[in-house]
Amino acid sequence: MNLNTIAKAVEAYKEGASQADAARLDFFEGLYRLQQERAELVTSPRDGEPLSREEADAAYVGFEPLLSKAPVSIDETQFFGTCKAVADHIADNAGLEDEAAESLRGIDWYKISSKLDLELAGEKPAEFIEACLVDFDSLGIGSDVSSSLVMMVVAFALRAHIQTEAAQLMELVSRDVKETHSNERPLACPVCGSAASASHVAGATGIDGRDREQYCSVCGTTWPFERMRCGVCGTENAARLHYFHVDGDSAHRLQSCDECGQYQRVFFEEDLEVPVSMEVEDVVMAKLDAVALDPRFRSE
């Protein structure tokens, strides 16, 4: 996570932005800064022997998340501290109603952390988040705080504990394996197994016309991807893929797929007028989710 690039992108987007949009950008910049600070503070060693490059390449090609081969050990006390710090930031800066903010501050995050399956979190983060949602009532939080708000805290805290190891694991995968076209690139994050939250198309380069990469907000990994391919189901039938964008903003688009009926948010660097930060773009493109849920979009 490059905090300098994040700061520059946020400042660029704030020029001419509404007060609400500017406040939202400031909120997430602070949250990303907190994540990075915690990532540099916590110790999350891998369990077992480190992966060799050959093992990492085999896992990547076989669509096996690297963390499932080399799990991260997440310390319960440190995770509690990260959750508490993230929750306090949200309570102080997210514009919540006073009652909701106080309820969030009042959660016993140490008690919550002791109930979470942190072994699963360090091995299969996507399954961990899903399990937290399914078993939310067992955490004993009550109805004063929404499950979505609590899960936001847990998810942002989790990234701080796995992003450093995730980056190191991705570095193990050889360049030739990442760039090869002999196999389709992974749909899910090759490190943690989560679905991609956004996609990035760079300027025209090389034989394929434009380079594309997927982004995982859970662990921060980016990985190469086919230019004309659905980021959800993987179809490469170009006739079934369509792009839509809001008038006046061609940089941020929705790639919809007739095969699976799903969509992915994609930004095009050549149309972008700010520094490229996957984290900031993930925030900026949130507005496209509302477009995708509009019945008029679905009917096209």
C-alpha positions in Angstrom: 0.0 0.0 0.0 1.6 3.2 -1.2 0.4 6.0 1.2 2.1 8.7 -0.9 0.2 7.7 -4.0 -3.0 7.4 -2.0 -2.6 10.9 -0.6 -1.9 12.4 -4.1 -4.9 10.6 -5.6 -7.2 11.7 -2.8 -6.1 15.3 -3.2 -6.7 15.2 -7.0 -10.2 13.7 -6.6 -11.1 16.3 -3.9 -10.6 19.1 -6.4 -14.2 20.1 -7.4 -15.7 17.3 -5.3 -18.8 17.8 -3.2 -18.3 18.2 0.5 -19.7 14.8 1.2 -17.4 13.1 -1.4 -14.4 15.0 -0.1 -15.2 13.9 3.5 -15.5 10.3 2.3 -12.2 10.4 0.6 -10.5 11.9 3.7 -12.1 9.1 5.8 -10.8 6.3 3.7 -7.3 7.9 3.4 -7.1 7.9 7.2 -8.3 4.4 7.3 -5.7 3.2 4.8 -3.0 5.1 6.8 -4.2 3.3 9.9 -4.1 -0.1 8.1 -0.5 0.5 7.0 0.6 1.6 10.4 -0.9 -1.5 12.0 0.6 -3.7 9.2 4.1 -2.4 10.1 3.5 -2.9 13.8 2.0 -6.4 14.0 3.9 -9.6 13.7 2.2 -12.2 11.5 4.7 -14.9 10.7 3.8 -17.8 8.4 2.9 -21.1 9.8 5.3 -23.9 8.8 8.0 -23.9 6.2 8.2 -21.1 3.7 7.1 -21.9 0.1 9.7 -22.4 -2.6 9.3 -20.6 -5.9 8.4 -24.0 -7.5 5.6 -24.6 -5.0 4.3 -21.0 -5.4 4.3 -21.4 -9.2 2.4 -24.7 -9.0 -0.2 -23.3 -6.6 -0.7 -20.2 -8.8 -1.2 -22.3 -12.0 -3.4 -24.8 -10.1 -5.6 -22.0 -8.7 -4.7 -22.8 -5.1 -4.5 -19.7 -2.9 -1.0 -19.2 -1.7 -2.1 -18.6 1.9 -3.6 -22.1 2.0 -0.1 -23.4 1.4 1.7 -20.9 3.7 -0.8 -19.6 6.3 -0.2 -16.5 8.4 -0.3 -16.8 12.1 -2.5 -14.0 13.5 -2.0 -13.0 17.1 -5.2 -12.7 19.0 -4.1 -9.7 21.2 -2.7 -7.8 18.2 -5.8 -8.5 16.2 -7.9 -7.1 19.1 -5.7 -3.9 19.0 -6.2 -3.5 15.3 -10.0 -4.0 15.5 -10.2 -1.4 18.3 -8.1 1.1 16.3 -10.2 0.6 13.2 -13.5 0.8 15.1 -12.4 4.1 16.8 -11.5 5.6 13.5 -14.9 4.7 12.0 -16.7 6.0 15.1 -14.8 9.3 15.0 -14.8 9.9 11.3 -17.5 8.1 9.4 -20.3 10.6 10.3 -22.3 8.0 12.2 -25.2 9.0 14.5 -24.0 9.6 18.0 -25.7 6.5 19.3 -24.3 4.2 16.6 -20.8 5.7 17.2 -20.9 5.1 20.9 -22.2 1.6 20.4 -19.3 0.9 18.1 -16.8 2.3 20.6 -18.4 0.2 23.3 -17.8 -3.2 21.7 -15.4 -5.4 23.6 -13.1 -6.2 20.7 -10.9 -8.5 22.8 -13.9 -10.6 23.6 -14.9 -10.7 19.9 -11.3 -11.5 18.8 -11.2 -14.5 21.2 -14.3 -15.9 19.4 -13.0 -15.5 15.9 -11.3 -18.3 14.0 -8.1 -16.5 13.4 -6.4 -19.7 12.2 -8.9 -19.8 9.4 -8.4 -16.0 8.8 -4.7 -16.6 8.2 -5.2 -19.5 5.9 -8.5 -18.8 4.0 -9.5 -15.2 4.5 -12.5 -15.4 2.2 -14.0 -18.3 4.1 -13.2 -16.5 7.4 -15.2 -13.5 6.4 -18.1 -15.6 5.2 -18.0 -17.6 8.4 -18.2 -14.4 10.4 -21.3 -13.3 8.6 -23.0 -16.7 9.0 -22.2 -16.9 12.7 -22.6 -13.2 13.4 -25.2 -13.7 16.2 -22.7 -16.0 18.1 -20.4 -13.0 18.6 -22.8 -11.5 21.1 -22.7 -8.0 19.8 -26.5 -7.5 19.8 -28.6 -5.2 17.6 -27.1 -1.9 18.5 -24.5 -2.1 15.8 -25.2 -3.4 12.3 -23.4 -6.5 11.1 -22.1 -4.6 8.0 -20.4 -2.1 10.3 -18.8 -4.8 12.4 -17.7 -6.7 9.4 -16.1 -3.6 8.0 -14.0 -3.3 11.1 -13.0 -7.0 10.9 -12.2 -6.9 7.2 -10.1 -3.8 7.4 -8.3 -5.2 10.5 -7.7 -8.5 8.7 -5.9 -6.8 5.8 -3.4 -5.2 8.1 -2.4 -8.6 9.4 -2.1 -10.4 6.0 -1.0 -7.8 3.5 2.7 -7.9 4.1 2.9 -11.7 3.9 0.5 -11.6 0.9 2.9 -9.3 -1.0 5.8 -11.6 -0.2 4.0 -14.7 -1.3 3.0 -13.0 -4.6 6.6 -12.1 -5.2 7.5 -15.8 -5.0 5.5 -16.5 -8.2 7.8 -16.2 -11.1 7.2 -13.6 -13.7 6.9 -16.0 -16.6 4.1 -17.9 -14.7 2.2 -14.6 -14.0 2.5 -13.5 -17.6 1.9 -16.7 -19.5 -1.2 -17.2 -21.6 -1.0 -21.0 -21.7 -3.4 -21.1 -18.8 -6.2 -18.7 -17.9 -5.3 -16.3 -15.1 -6.9 -16.9 -11.7 -10.4 -15.5 -11.3 -10.1 -15.4 -7.5 -7.2 -13.8 -5.7 -4.2 -16.1 -6.1 -3.1 -15.3 -2.6 -6.2 -15.3 -0.4 -8.9 -16.7 -2.6 -11.2 -13.7 -2.4 -13.1 -12.3 -5.4 -11.6 -9.3 -7.1 -13.2 -6.1 -6.0 -12.0 -4.0 -9.0 -10.0 -4.2 -12.2 -7.5 -1.9 -13.9 -6.8 -1.5 -17.6 -3.5 0.2 -18.4 -2.5 2.1 -21.5 -2.0 0.4 -24.9 1.1 -1.8 -24.6 2.4 -5.0 -26.1 0.7 -7.6 -28.3 -2.5 -7.8 -26.3 -3.2 -4.1 -26.8 -3.8 -3.2 -23.2 -2.7 -4.7 -19.9 -5.3 -5.5 -17.3 -4.9 -6.5 -13.7 -7.3 -7.5 -10.9 -7.3 -6.1 -7.4 -8.2 -7.8 -4.1 -9.2 -5.4 -1.4 -9.0 -8.2 1.3 -5.2 -8.7 1.1 -4.1 -6.0 -1.3 -2.9 -8.3 -4.1 -3.0 -7.4 -7.8 -2.5 -10.0 -10.5 -2.5 -10.0 -14.4 -5.7 -10.8 -16.2 -7.0 -11.3 -19.7 -8.1 -8.1 -21.4 -11.4 -9.4 -22.8 -12.7 -11.7 -20.1 -15.4 -11.6 -17.4 -13.8 -11.0 -14.0 -16.6 -13.0 -12.4 -17.3 -16.2 -14.4 -14.3 -16.1 -16.7 -15.9 -16.2 -20.1 -13.8 -14.9 -23.0 -16.7 -14.5 -25.4 -16.3 -10.8 -26.3 -19.8 -10.7 -27.7 -21.2 -11.4 -24.2 -19.2 -8.7 -22.5 -20.3 -5.0 -22.4 -19.0 -1.8 -20.9 -21.1 1.0 -19.4 -20.1 4.3 -17.8 -21.7 7.4 -16.3 -21.9 10.3 -18.7 -18.8 12.5 -18.4 -16.7 9.8 -16.7 -15.3 7.3 -19.3 -12.4 6.3 -16.9 -14.7 4.3 -14.6 -16.8 1.6 -16.2 -18.9 -1.4 -15.5 -18.1 -4.6 -17.4 -21.3 -6.6 -17.5 -21.5 -10.2 -18.6 -24.4 -11.8 -20.4 -23.1 -15.3 -19.4 -23.3 -14.9 -15.6 -25.4 -11.8 -15.3 -22.8 -10.2 -13.0 -20.6 -7.2 -13.3 -17.2 -5.9 -12.4 -16.0 -2.3 -11.8 -13.1 -1.4 -14.1 -11.1 1.8 -14.5 -9.1 2.8 -17.6 -5.8 4.4 -16.8 -5.5 6.3 -20.1 -8.7 8.2 -19.3 -7.7 8.8 -15.7 -6.4 12.3 -14.6 -5.1 11.3 -11.2 -2.3 9.1 -9.9 -3.3 5.4 -10.0 -4.1 4.0 -6.6 -6.1 0.7 -6.5 -7.3 1.6 -2.9 -8.6 5.0 -3.9 -10.2 3.8 -7.1 -12.0 1.1 -5.1 -13.6 3.9 -3.1 -14.3 6.2 -6.0 -16.0 3.4 -8.0 -18.4 2.5 -5.2 -20.9 4.7 -7.0 -21.0 2.3 -9.9 -22.5 -0.4 -7.6 -25.6 1.8 -7.3 -25.7 2.0 -11.1 -25.4 -1.8 -11.5 -28.3 -2.4 -9.1 -30.6 0.0 -11.1 -33.2 -2.1 -12.9 -32.6 0.0 -16.0 -29.0 -1.3 -16.1 -30.2 -4.9 -15.7 -32.6 -4.6 -18.5 -30.0 -3.5 -21.1 
